[in-house]
Amino acid sequence: MRERGDDDQMPTICIINEKNIRRIETGARVHQYELAVALSALLKKNKLGIVFLSHKSLVKSEFKKQVPTLEFGGRPAFVQLARKLVASFHQIDLLYAREENVITTMLAMLFRRPMVVEANGLRYEEYSLQHGGLLARLVRACLFIEDGMIFRTASAVVAVTPYLAKAIVENHNVDITRTHFIPNGVDCAKFTPRIPPLDRSALGARPTDRLVLFAGSFQVWHGVLSFVSVAKRLGPMKNSVRFLLVGSGPMLRELIDTANKSGLKRAFVRVGPIEHEKMPALINAVDLCLFTPNPSSYIRRIGLCSIKVLEYLASGKPVLCFRVPGLDDILREGGGFLVDPGDVRGLAEHMTRLLRNPEELRTVGLAARQIACTHYDWKILAPKVVSVAVHASRTKPNLRLRYLLASPVLLSIRLLLLFLSRDTYSRTWVFREFSRDSI
């Protein structure tokens, strides 16, 4: 551990995220694992120090061999997380929080450590998209105030799209010089066409079937019901194209029911959630991938930088998407095709043409791989994160006493509102978080 104030050496970064304490393997956690591994690869070259904070049940031994890890256990998990941070602050020069985390922000202010916050969206807007009613509006207000305090307290804010960076500056009066755009990344050594593909028969597909993949959490804004409309317009290929549905979520059941009512039961294969380690082989088993987000005013404002889309591209698979900010930036140089939101006929035409033309499918796939490896590989993006972190570590931490006092009050009010809400997921989350059960 270096002496604080030695400007000739790199800081020791602690990567922390609230999703480190959940059982479910989310894209957010996978993303930060990959970021931590990429940053640790710079250790020998740049004398960079890094530690990764996570619940002991979630970190695999292979990861711990690559990245120094601080582990905690027990419940309430947020309290245990805070205790571990308090005990470890003498090792830490800077906190890197992927997504807004009020606990981390409070500790950063309390121990006077600079903090970098990575934003993938606006929590209060995303909550409003999924919940309605008076209590939901009050929760949104709490999240809005919390996020404003977090962004203004941070020494630097990293946004995954330039549109999100602009929204954070405008919504929360954040200094534009402390706001940076660094997109999500992908491990191009892990997601590569060289990985042996999964056996198609294990997916219930015939040798002559053409496979189209969607993987995700099946949220309302994913627009998955449009898949049925696309399937109806495939013409003679309708009987040979199968849509693989990987993951689970609120819209999956409605999608399956809609497909069954439309006489397309065989066209949709419900794969369910799979381990992220198996995703490269699964992606390599399909012909192309699909992503059709609903272009809500929120999506149009902040843009999207989908990790899944980057994984598809790195695997050399063409991607068909609705045109929304962020995705059109990713696919501007090729690697797939964009159509206007709702243009299911256009999607079907592109899909039919690609599946009938193996040479074009291969050419677009090669372009997809090139885009991912040139612009979105962690080997390229990690140095940019290091640059932001080093600069932030040399700035004076933003200690705002009123924020430090208000943060626990806001957090308590929000948790109470979540528990009082009719949203089953929120109530279950609050109960489990503060129960005595082990994780």
N, C-alpha and C positions, 0 to 999 in steps of 0.2 A: 504493500500500500504506500503510495507516495505521500509526502508531506503536503498538506493543503497550501496552495499558493505557489507551488513550483510550476511556473508557466511553461517550462521546457518539456513537460511531459503531458501525456493525455490524461483525462479524468477517468475515474472509475464510475461506470454507469450501472445503475440498477434498473433492469427492465421489469415493470410491474403492470398487471392488468387485473381487474376484478374477475375476469373470466378464468383466471388461474385457479379459482376456488370451486369451479363447477365440474361435475362429472362429465358433462356432454362435451365432446370434442368439437369445438366450433372453429369456423374459419379464422376468427380473431386470434384464438390461441395458437393455431397452426402457423399463422402469419408471424406471430412474435417468436415462436420457436425458430422459424427459418431466419428471422432477423437476427436473433441472438447468435445463431451458428455463424451467420455471415460476418457479424461484428467480431466474434471471437477469432475468426480467421485472420483478422488484422492485428491480433495481439503482438506477434513476433515482429511484424514489420513496423508498427507504430507505437508500441509500448502502451497499448490501450488496455485498460482494466475493465472487466465486466463481471457482473453477478446477475443471476436470474432468480427471481423470487416466485415461488409457486407452492401450492399444497403438495405434500409429500406423496399423495396418491396419484398425482397427475404427471409426474416427470419420469420419463423412461430412462433406464440405465444408460442407453446409448447416447441420449442427449447429455446426461451428466458427465460423460467422458469428454464431451466437446466444450461444454460451457460450465464454469463454476456456478453452483446452484445453492441458494439458501432455501431450505424447506421448512414449512410449518405444518401443524396439524391441529385437530380439535375444532370445537365450535364455541361461540359464534365465529365463523370463519373470518369475518372482517376484523373482529377483535384480535384473533390470533395473527392475522396478517399485520395489523398495526403493531402488535407486540414484537414481532420478528423484525420489523423495520426499525423500531426504537432501539432494539438490542444491536442492530447492525449498522447504525448510522455512522459510526466511526470509520467504517470501510467505504462509505459511499460519498462521492462528490456531486453526483447529479442523478435525479430520478427521471426515467423515461417511461411515461404512463401512456400506454396505448388505449385510447379512449378516455373520456373524462371520468375522473375518480375523485370524489370529494375527500375520502379518507387520506389518500396519498397527498392531496393538496394541503390538507390540514397539517400533516406531518412535515411536509416540505417547508411550510411557513414556520412551524414550531421549531424546527431544527436548522432553519436558515440555510436550506439547500436549494439551489436552482433546479427547475423542473422543466422538462420538455413534454408537451402534451401532443399526442397524435390523434387527430380527429378523422373519423371515417363517415361521420354524419352528424346531425343535430338531434340529440336524444329527445328533446321536447317535441320536435316535429314528428319523429318516428312514433313516439307514444301516441300522439294525437291521431295518427293514421289508423291505429289499431283499437283505440278506445274512445268512447263518447260519454257524455253526461257531465254533471257538475263536478263530481270527484275527479274525473279524468282531467277536467280543465284546471282544477287546483293542483293536481300532480304536475301537469304541464308547466304551470306557473313556477312551481318549486324547481323543476328541472331547468327552466329558462334562467332563473336567478343563479342556481348552482353553476351552470355552464358559464355564465358571464363571469362569475367570480374565479372559476378555474382558468379560463382563457386569459383573463387580465392578470392573474397571479403568475402564470407561467412565464419563464424567461424566453421561451420560444414555443410556437404552435406550428405543428406540421400537419398540413391538410393533404388528403390523398387526391384531390382534384383542385385545379385552380378556381373553379366555381365555388367550391366549399370554402376555400381560403377567403374569397371575396365576401361570402355570406357571413363568416365569422367576424370579419372586420366591420361590416356594416351593422350586424345585429348587436354586437357586444362592444363596439367602440375599442377594439384591440388595435394596438400600434401596428401598422402595416409592415414596419421593418422587422417585427418579431414574428411575422407569419410567413411560412415557407410551404411551397408545393413540392412534395415528394410522393410519387404514386405508390400504390401497393406493388409488391414484387412477387417473384416466383423463383423457385429453385430449379433452374434449367438442367441441372445434373440429375435431379430426381424425376422431373417430368420430362421425359424424352422418348422419342419413337423407338429407341433401342430396347426399352423394357418389354419383355415378352408379354403379349396380350393375354387377357383372361380368356379361358375357353368359352366360346359363345354358347355351347350347349349347356353350360352351367347357368346361363341366363334364359334358357328356354327358347333359344333362337334356332331356326333351321339354317343350314349352310347357305341357302339362297337369300335369307333375310338381310335387309339393310337396316342398320341400327343408328338411331338418332338419340343423343343423350341430353338430358337435363338433370343437373344435380344441384340441390339447394334445400332451403328450409320451407319452400312452398308458402311464402307469405302472399298476402293479397296483392302487393305491388309487383310480384313476379309475373303476373299476367298469364299464368299457366293454362287458364281455360281456353286461350287462343290456340293451344296445341290441337284441340279437337277440330277447330275450324280449318287448321292447316291440313290435318289428316283427311278431311272430307274432300279436299281439293287436289289430292295427289293423283287422281285419275287412275290409269291402269296399274300404277305402282302401289296403290293403296293397300293391297293385300300382302305386299312383301316388305313394307316399311314398318318397323316397330320402334316405338318411343320408350326408351328406358328411363324410368322415374326413380332417381336415387335420392334418398333423404326422406324426411317426413315434415309435416307442418299442417297448418289449418286449412289449406286449399287442396290438399291431396285427395281427401275423400270426395269432395265435390267434383274434382277433375275426373276421378274414376267413375263416379255415378253418371256424369254427363257423357262420358265416352260410351258407357254401357247402354244408355238410352239412345245413343246415336248409332248403335249397331257396330261400334268400333272396339268391342271388348278385347279382341285379340291384339289390336294395334298398340295397346298400352301395357307395359310390363312394370309392375310395382316391385322394384328391387329392394327398397327400404334403405335405412342408414347403413353405411359400411365404413370401416376404419379408413382413415385418411391414407395410411400406408398402402392400401390396396387400390387407391384411386388411379395411379399411373397405369396399372395393368388394365383397369376397367376402361379408362379413356382410350387406350390403344386398341381395345376390342371393337370400338364403334367406328362409324364412317364419318359422322360430323356431329356438331353440337349446336344447341339451341338456347337462346336467352331472349325473353320477350318482356322486359319490364314495362309496367304501365307508366305512361309519361305524365305522372301527376305534377302539379305545380312545384311540389317539393323536389321531386327528382330532376325536373327541368332546371331548378335553381341551383342545386348543389352538385349535380352530375354523379356519375357512377364510375368506380374503378374496381370492377368485380374481380376478386381473387380467382374465382372459378373460371372466368373467361381467360385470364392469364394462364391458368393451368392447361386449359384446352389448347391455347396457342402454342405453349411450350411443348406440348405433346404432338404438335404437327397436325392438329385437326382444324378444318375450316369451321368457322363460327357464323351462324346466322342470327342477327340481332335486329331489334327495333332501334331506330335511330334516336338516341338521347344523348345529351352532353356527357362527355367522358368516354362513352363507348365509341362514338364517332371519332374521337381523338385516337383511340387505341387502334381502330381498324382503318384509319385513313390511308395507310400504305398498303392495304391488302390484308390477307389472312382470313377473309370472310366477306360477308355481304350485309349491308344495312338496308332496311326498308323503313318507310314511314310507319310510325306507331299505328297498329291496327290493320296494316296491310297484309293480311294473312294470305291473300292470293299471291302477292309478291314473294313471300316466304316459301310458299308451295312451289312456285316456279323455279326459284333458285335451288331448292332442295331436289326437285325432280331432275333438273339439268345436271347438278353435281353428281347425283347418284347414278345417272345414266352415262356419265363421262368420267371414267376412272383417271384419265390423264389430267383433266382439269382439277379433279379432286386432289390429286397428288401435288399439282403445281401450287394450288392455293394453300395446301397443308405445309409445303416447304416455306412459303412466304409467311405463314403464321408462326412457324418455328423461328424464322429469322427475326421477326418483329419482337417476339418475347425475349430472345437471347441478346438482341441489340439494345433494347430500351428498358426491359423490366427484370432482368436477372439481378438477384441480390448482390452479385459480385460488382455490379455497376451502381446499385442504389445504396449499398452499405456505406461507402465512403462519403456520400452526401449526408447520410444520417450522422456520421462521425463529425463532419464539418459543422453541422448545426449544433451538435452536442458540445463540441469543444468551445465554440463561440459562446454558447449559453452558460457553460461552466465558468467562464471568465467574467460574467456579468454579475452585478449585485442582485441577490435574491429579492423578489418582490414580497416583502413582509407587510401585509395590510391587516392591522389589528381588527378592524371591523369585520373583515372577511373571516378571520380566524374565530371570532366569537359567534358569527352568524352561521357558519357552516354546520356545526353539530345540531343547531336548532332546526335548520332547514332539512337536514337529513332525517331527524326524528319525525318532523311533520310529514315528510314524504312517505316514510315507512308506515306511519299510522294511516295515512290516506290509502296506501296500497292495500293494507290489511282490511280496511273498511270497504274497499271497492268490491264490486260483484265479480271482478275478474278472477276466475279460479286460479289461473297461473300465478298472478301476483300474490294472492293470499297464501298459496302453497309455498311460494318462494320465501315470503317473510317468516312464515311459521318454521320452515326447515332451517332458515338461516340462524334463527335464534333458539333452536331446540338444542338439547344436549346430545342428540344422536351423533355418532361419528360419521364422517363423510363416507 
